[in-house]
Amino acid sequence: MNLGRVIGTVVATQKYEGLQGKKFLVVQPLDHALRSAGEPIVAVDTVRAGPGELIYFVNSREAALALEPFFVPVDAAIVGIVDDIAAESAPVAADVFRVDPLTLGGSR
């Protein structure tokens, strides 16, 4: 699941049969600290979210499975409205295995 904030709506007069009556929202993906985490996406709303609300959404196959009828072709689906977040930054341990992107090798 991913965090996001609803920043707009999309109006579509022609929709796939399984998407009739569903609302499309523009979502800004966020990280755990509520900072922007990528480009905005369009997601189908399954929970009646509104503009400005903090939501969580799923992508890919999970998004397609979130709708009735089963397996509607969508890339993202809003599946919840967030009430509160309590997160702490995890420190990076000194002995964590790290991958060198240039050599694809590891070092400790």
QUIURBEL-V216108 format. One record per residue. RES is the residue in one letter. SS is DSSP state (h for helix, s for strand, l for the rest). PSI is psi in radians with two decimals (* if undefined). Layout:
<<RES & SS & PSI> <RES & SS & PSI>>
//
This chain:
<<M & l & 2.69> <N & s & 2.59> <L & s & 2.64> <G & s & 2.96> <R & s & 2.33> <V & s & 2.14> <I & s & 0.00> <G & s & -3.14> <T & s & 2.80> <V & s & 2.30> <V & l & 2.17> <A & l & 2.06> <T & l & -0.43> <Q & l & 2.18> <K & l & 2.73> <Y & l & 2.57> <E & h & -0.77> <G & h & -0.12> <L & h & 0.05> <Q & l & 2.28> <G & l & -0.04> <K & l & 2.56> <K & s & 2.43> <F & s & 2.33> <L & s & 2.58> <V & s & 2.23> <V & s & 2.31> <Q & s & 1.96> <P & s & 2.51> <L & s & 2.71> <D & l & -3.09> <H & l & -0.34> <A & l & 0.19> <L & l & 0.51> <R & l & 2.62> <S & s & 2.38> <A & l & 0.97> <G & l & -3.09> <E & l & 2.62> <P & l & 2.63> <I & s & 2.89> <V & s & 2.28> <A & s & 2.54> <V & s & 2.41> <D & s & 2.14> <T & l & -0.02> <V & l & 0.18> <R & l & 0.84> <A & l & 2.80> <G & l & 3.00> <P & l & 2.36> <G & l & -0.19> <E & l & 2.54> <L & s & 2.22> <I & s & 2.97> <Y & s & 2.56> <F & s & 2.82> <V & s & 2.74> <N & s & 2.96> <S & h & -2.35> <R & h & -0.69> <E & h & -0.63> <A & h & -0.75> <A & h & -0.57> <L & h & -0.23> <A & l & -0.12> <L & l & 2.72> <E & l & 2.37> <P & l & 2.90> <F & l & 2.33> <F & l & 1.03> <V & l & 2.41> <P & l & 1.59> <V & l & 2.73> <D & l & -0.46> <A & s & 2.51> <A & s & 2.31> <I & s & 2.16> <V & s & 0.02> <G & s & 2.74> <I & s & 2.24> <V & l & 2.28> <D & l & -0.67> <D & l & 2.67> <I & l & 2.33> <A & l & 1.79> <A & l & 2.52> <E & l & 2.61> <S & l & 2.29> <A & l & 2.25> <P & l & 2.58> <V & l & 2.15> <A & l & 2.56> <A & l & -0.45> <D & l & 0.33> <V & l & 2.37> <F & l & 2.22> <R & s & 2.46> <V & s & 2.25> <D & s & 1.99> <P & l & -0.36> <L & l & -0.61> <T & l & -0.14> <L & l & 0.46> <G & s & 2.94> <G & s & 2.78> <S & s & 2.78> <R & l & *>>
//
